[in-house]
Amino acid sequence: MRAALEASFRAALEATDPCTLTRAHLPEETPALVVCLGKAAIPMARAAADAYPGAPGLVVTGDGYGGQAGHFMVLEAAHPVPDERSAAAAAAVLERLERLGAGDLVLVLLSGGGSALLCAPWGVSLECKQAVNRALLRSGAAIGEINAVRKHLSRVKGGQLAAATRARILTLVLSDVPGDDLATVASGPTVADPTTFADALAVLDRRGLDLPAARGQFERGARGALPETPKPGDERLARVKNQLIGGGWQLLEAAAEYWRAAGDARVVTLSDSFGGEARELAGFHADLVRSIRAHASPWAPPWCCSRAARRRSPCAAREWAVATRSSCSPSAARWAPTACGGSPATPTASTEPPRPPAPSSRPTPSRVPPRAVSTPLAASRTTTPIASSASSTTSSRPDRPATTSMTTGRSSSPSAQPAPIGTPDESRRRADGATVPDDHVTP
């Protein structure tokens, strides 16, 4: 099972390759400048460098993520705490943007990590921003809280990078945040900022952080003595288009598709919005499996995942191990009909959420604002011109309910009947009518 899970993960990564996703969304118009920011900046930049051999480009990525990006200039900086190179990279990007006119197009290729890699302190020193970053990371603050603070100590975050130029901007975003909120990825340098100085001040209070310089900046801003970051509807962002080209949902869908192609296993995607400590999320998933084993809730487990089935059928054991169809002997079919072509109990289509773990180990889903209307992932370059009179924020994924992928069973017969949710499936019947105890185990 571990090998199969790892294979599905690799398949999902291949399907969401940054270079491939970027190439599929590049505009026909040659940009006057290409700016690539984030941990995936190099592969995204390579797609643009190949498409626009004459366009200048500046790439800012983290230590260890570097490499060649065609003819584009590559700069490395620190992550997750900014350093002097982060400040130098921000100065270089701002200087190039200020040269451009209203008729120029800037292509921004954005991925996670851009917040630390591009650092332009405002109202505080670089040392203060470093201290703020470390304190926020230690406090366990959510990414939205961290960004509310960072945006109000910066000259580039929260839409301010876009406001620093007269040029039109197309930003292609590869998300690394729960829920794929564009205002959160890399602190949204070209996206309107819904947070305020008061919000940033509230984060410090809520997290019990004593940061006098930052607090003084936020208090001045809350009194109206400092200008706010660009908000939704700001005319300075009317010439900006932000487009999500890949993120957590695409990764989960690619993993789910791998399992569907491997057989007819049912795949349930719980959510793309989980956030928090990895060990807490792992505990949540373990509790979910225990609930499935003990109560067949919220889904009934596949018959072939029980100890009884695996004891009686090598075929069932193989199917449990690799989660794919297996050939089986007639004798195995007699003892394990569901694993060898019979009718297992399959999960129902209920949308009831899984029972949560104990409060001490329950993960807290990240809170994100509603997303913009989605558009399908393009199969070739977009030919839509970048409007100079209206801004937009789009997503490449289709509208769907917020729903990590797990296989819950398979049905090898159209006559399979779903097991009722919430009813412990304590026994199955063999083909000869005898009752077989079913003590479920985690696959």
C-alpha positions, -999 to 999 in steps of 0.1 A, spaced: 0 0 0 28 24 8 43 19 -27 9 25 -43 4 57 -22 39 70 -32 32 62 -68 -1 82 -67 18 111 -51 44 111 -78 18 110 -105 0 140 -89 33 160 -88 39 152 -125 4 163 -134 9 196 -116 44 203 -129 50 241 -127 66 244 -161 38 226 -178 11 245 -161 28 279 -168 33 271 -205 -4 263 -209 -14 298 -197 12 321 -212 -3 351 -232 3 356 -269 15 391 -263 52 393 -255 57 410 -221 79 440 -216 91 423 -184 88 389 -168 90 387 -130 92 353 -114 89 349 -76 88 320 -53 100 285 -47 87 273 -81 101 303 -99 128 284 -119 105 259 -137 79 286 -142 106 310 -156 119 284 -180 85 281 -197 84 319 -202 121 321 -213 114 295 -240 82 313 -251 97 349 -251 134 347 -262 136 385 -265 119 395 -233 139 405 -202 132 386 -170 141 386 -133 138 355 -112 138 355 -74 139 321 -57 151 306 -25 184 291 -16 186 256 -30 159 262 -55 181 280 -80 194 270 -115 193 282 -150 162 299 -164 172 306 -200 183 342 -205 166 355 -174 186 368 -145 183 346 -114 186 359 -78 185 338 -46 173 349 -12 164 335 22 133 317 32 112 317 55 130 347 72 141 374 47 176 387 45 196 414 28 193 396 -5 155 396 -2 156 434 2 180 438 -28 158 416 -49 127 438 -41 147 469 -49 157 454 -83 121 444 -92 107 478 -82 134 497 -101 125 478 -133 87 482 -128 90 520 -124 106 523 -159 75 508 -177 46 527 -192 9 522 -195 13 504 -229 36 477 -215 27 443 -202 43 427 -171 40 390 -167 43 379 -130 48 342 -123 41 337 -86 45 307 -63 47 301 -26 76 316 -6 75 350 -24 67 368 9 102 362 23 120 363 -10 108 398 -19 112 421 12 108 459 11 104 471 47 81 500 52 81 520 85 105 495 102 140 482 96 149 449 79 160 436 114 126 444 128 109 425 99 131 395 106 121 396 143 85 399 134 87 369 110 104 347 136 79 357 163 49 350 141 63 316 131 70 306 167 35 318 178 18 293 155 -2 320 137 -21 310 107 -9 321 72 -36 346 70 -26 362 102 10 363 93 2 379 60 -20 406 75 10 417 96 36 414 68 15 433 43 13 464 65 51 465 70 59 463 33 61 483 1 54 454 -22 29 430 -5 -9 432 -6 -13 447 -41 15 473 -36 38 457 -62 11 462 -89 4 498 -76 41 507 -81 39 506 -120 17 521 -147 20 489 -168 -7 463 -173 0 431 -153 -9 395 -158 -1 373 -127 -2 335 -131 -3 320 -96 8 285 -84 -7 282 -50 8 265 -19 -18 277 6 -50 259 19 -79 269 -2 -58 286 -29 -66 322 -18 -48 344 -42 -45 372 -17 -25 349 5 -1 333 -19 32 352 -14 12 378 4 -6 388 -28 18 414 -43 -6 421 -72 -39 412 -54 -61 437 -35 -57 433 3 -88 428 23 -70 432 57 -63 465 75 -39 480 100 -65 472 127 -64 435 117 -26 434 119 -28 450 154 -54 424 164 -30 396 154 -3 409 177 -28 411 206 -43 377 199 -9 360 197 5 380 227 35 394 207 55 423 221 69 440 189 70 477 197 82 489 163 55 469 144 28 478 169 36 515 166 33 513 128 0 496 130 -14 520 156 -5 550 133 -21 533 104 -53 525 124 -56 562 133 -54 571 96 -19 586 97 -6 561 72 -21 550 38 -38 516 37 -28 488 12 -49 487 -20 -83 474 -14 -108 457 -37 -120 482 -63 -88 503 -61 -84 519 -95 -46 513 -93 -54 476 -97 -79 481 -126 -52 470 -151 -43 438 -132 -54 403 -139 -46 375 -114 -51 339 -125 -48 307 -105 -31 280 -127 -25 253 -101 -28 244 -65 -38 220 -39 -71 210 -55 -54 201 -89 -29 180 -69 -57 161 -51 -77 156 -83 -46 142 -101 -40 118 -72 -77 108 -73 -75 102 -110 -45 79 -105 -66 57 -82 -95 57 -106 -73 46 -134 -58 18 -113 -92 2 -110 -127 11 -98 -118 21 -63 -140 49 -49 -120 80 -40 -132 106 -15 -115 140 -13 -119 153 21 -107 189 17 -80 211 2 -84 236 30 -68 218 60 -42 237 79 -21 233 110 6 211 124 13 181 103 13 158 134 -22 170 143 -35 164 108 -20 129 108 -38 122 141 -71 134 125 -67 110 96 -58 81 119 -90 89 139 -110 89 108 -97 54 98 -105 41 133 -140 54 130 -144 36 96 -131 4 112 -152 5 143 -184 20 131 -184 19 92 -188 57 95 -187 80 76 -181 52 50 -181 15 52 -147 -1 47 -141 -24 17 -145 -61 27 -111 -70 14 -95 -48 40 -106 -70 69 -83 -95 86 -108 -123 80 -108 -117 43 -70 -116 40 -66 -148 61 -89 -167 38 -78 -153 5 -43 -145 -8 -61 -126 -36 -78 -104 -10 -45 -97 7 -29 -88 -26 -58 -65 -35 -57 -49 0 -19 -43 -5 -19 -27 -40 -55 -14 -42 -59 -28 -78 -78 -57 -93 -62 -92 -89 -68 -125 -107 -81 -151 -83 -87 -188 -82 -122 -203 -79 -114 -215 -44 -104 -180 -34 -136 -167 -49 -156 -191 -28 -140 -178 4 -137 -141 -6 -164 -133 -31 -161 -96 -27 -124 -95 -34 -127 -118 -64 -156 -105 -84 -185 -105 -59 -203 -76 -44 -186 -58 -15 -203 -32 6 -195 1 -10 -197 35 7 -227 56 2 -226 89 -15 -234 108 17 -217 142 20 -218 140 58 -185 152 71 -162 128 90 -165 126 127 -138 149 142 -111 137 166 -109 148 202 -105 185 205 -68 182 216 -59 168 182 -85 184 159 -70 203 129 -83 237 123 -91 244 86 -78 276 73 -103 304 69 -101 319 35 -124 344 17 -147 332 -11 -130 325 -44 -137 342 -77 -156 324 -104 -135 296 -118 -125 289 -154 -113 256 -168 -76 248 -171 -65 259 -205 -50 233 -229 -31 260 -248 -20 296 -244 -47 320 -236 -55 345 -263 -76 368 -240 -61 403 -240 -52 418 -207 -77 446 -203 -64 480 -193 -97 492 -178 -108 463 -155 -91 440 -130 -100 404 -125 -91 374 -104 -98 340 -118 -93 304 -109 -84 275 -132 -103 249 -113 -140 243 -118 -166 252 -91 -170 224 -66 -178 219 -30 -148 221 -7 -140 184 -5 -67 147 12 -79 118 -11 -85 84 2 -97 52 -14 -127 37 4 -135 6 -15 -144 -9 -49 -174 -24 -65 -167 -52 -90 -204 -58 -96 -233 -36 -107 -254 -53 -81 -234 -40 -52 -255 -24 -25 -242 4 -3 -238 -2 34 -257 22 55 -236 50 70 -233 48 108 -242 11 110 -213 -11 121 -206 -37 94 -197 -65 119 -201 -95 97 -203 -106 61 -217 -138 46 -197 -163 26 -210 -178 -6 -222 -209 13 -242 -188 38 -219 -191 68 -212 -159 88 -176 -146 87 -165 -122 115 -151 -91 101 -126 -73 123 -115 -44 102 -80 -30 101 -65 1 87 -54 -4 50 
